[in-house]
Amino acid sequence: MKLFKTLALTAVLAASGVCNAQIYGTYIPMDPGAPGVFTNTWTFGDPAAGPGGFDDFFTFNVPDAERVTFWANAVADQTGAPTVDFNNGGYALYAIADGSVLDLQYVTSGTSSIQGDSWWLSSGTYALEIAGSAVTDGPGAYAGQIVGTLPEPTEALLAITALGAMAGAGWLRQRQRQR
């Protein structure tokens, strides 16, 4: 499948040092959030996936370091049946700067929805690859979102502890200078 050919090519080019692999696709800008909401979202989809297989790339910019996850669901037809299947497909996440593969998940069981892991991404440009097949005679469709979230409570506690330790060290240094 094209997903794994791209992965192999990316790995070979990055390992060889000949060039940085470039991944192009549909650019998806951040969705404007409501005032006071500190999460970023990017909405993506393929309204005409197939017939047959699809292998789509969605590039997006992360403005500041944040935890990111994604989901994608098949759009239902008139009877309520899903129009795409992520079976024999899956997803991959790439860092555009160096072409590295951050995550790769291959789906082997029939499913009409896919949920990504949670990644801590630094500021930069990334590409999400989604692959699967249409399950209807005509084109299928799917839609999804990449969602940035605030740090988990344990990460926030760790950051607060680190800031407190730095402040305490500075206070001790200043106190020793005064003596």
N, C-alpha and C positions, 0 to 999 in steps of 0.2 A: 504494500500500500504506500501511497505517496508520503504519508506521515513518517514512515520508517526510512524511506529513501532520503527524505529531507534531513532526518535526524542523523543518518549515517554520513551524509555529505557535510553537514554542519560539524560533526565530530571530527571528521578527517581534515577539513580545512582549518578548524581551530587548533587541532593537535599539530598539524604540519607547520603552523606559523606562517604559511604562505600569504594568507589574507584573513581578514575577519569576515565571517559569513554574514551576509545581509539578508534579512527576512522582510519581505514586503507584503503588504496586505491592505485591507480596508482600515483606514485610520478612524478611530472612534474617539471623539472628544468627550471630556468629562461632562456629565449632566449637571446643570445648575442645581445646587441644593437649597433647601429652605434656610432662612436666616437662623443662626444658632445651631445648625446641624453640622457636626464636624466629621462627616464621612463623605467620601467621594464615590461616585458610581459612574460606570460606563455601560451603556446599553448596546448590545450587538445582536445580530441574527442573520439568517439567510432565508429570505422569503421564497426562494426557488431552488432549494437544495435537491439535486438529482435531475431527472430520474437516474437511478443508479447511485454511485458514490459521490460524496462531497469531501473536500479537504480545504477548509477556509482558514485564513490567517486574519487576525484582528490586532492591529498595533495600537498601543495607548501609552500616554505619558503619565508618570506618577510624579506629582509636583514636589512632594516631601516624603520622606521615609514613612511608610505605614504598612500595616498588615492588610493583605489583600486575599480574597477568595473569589470564586465565581460559581455560577450555576447556569445550566441551559436546559430548556424543556422543548420537546416536540410540540408543534402546533397541531391541534386535532382537526380532522376533516369533518364533513357534515354529519357523519355518524358518531362522532366522538372518538374515533380511533386515531392514534398518533400517526403522523405522516412521515416521521423519520425515526431511525433506530441508530443508536451509537455503537451497536454491535460491530465487532471487527474494525473498530475505530478507536476513538478516545480523545485525549487532549495532550498537548505539550505546551510548556511555558518557556519562552526564550528571552534572554537579555540581548537587546539589539546592539549595545555597545561593543560586545566581544563575541556575539553569536553563540554564547554558551547556553546549554540546555539546563534550565533550573528544575524542571520536573517533567516527567513523561508517564502517562498512565494509559495502558491499553485495555479496552473493554472487550471482554469475550462473551459476555452473556447479554441477551437482548434487553435493551433498556431504552425507554423514551425520554429519560432525563439523565443528566450527568452533573455531578457536584465536584468541584475542585478542592484540593487541600487548602491550607492556609499558609501563605508565604509572607515573610517580612521582606519587603522590597525597598531599596533605597531610591532616591530620586533618579529618574531616568526613563528611557523608552523600552517597552517590552512588547512581545508578540505572543498572543494566545492562539494556538492552532486547535481547531475542532474538526474531527473527521468522523464519518459514519456513512449511512446510506438511506435513501428514501425507501419507504415500505409500500408506497402506492405506485400505480402506473404512471401517474403524473408527477410533477415535482412535489417534494415535501417542503416543510418549513420548520424552523426552530427559532427560538428567541432566548436571550439570556442577559445576565448582568455580571459585570465584574464589580465587586463591592470592596471599598476600602473601609477599614474600621479603626476605631481607637485601640490603643494597646490593651491587651488583656490586663486584668487587675494585678496579676503577679508581676507583669512587666512594669506597670506603673509604680508598684510598690518598690521594685528594684531600682527604678530611676529615682524615686524620692529618697530612698536610702543612700544611693550614691551621691546625690546632691547634698544631703545632710552630712555625710562623711567629709565631702570636700569643704563644706562650710565650717565644720568642726575643726578640720586641719588648718584652715586659714585663721580661725579664731585662736587656736593654740600657737601658731607661728607669730601672730601679732602680739599675743600676750607675752611670749618669750622675748620678743624684741623690746618690749616695754620694761623688762627687768634689768 
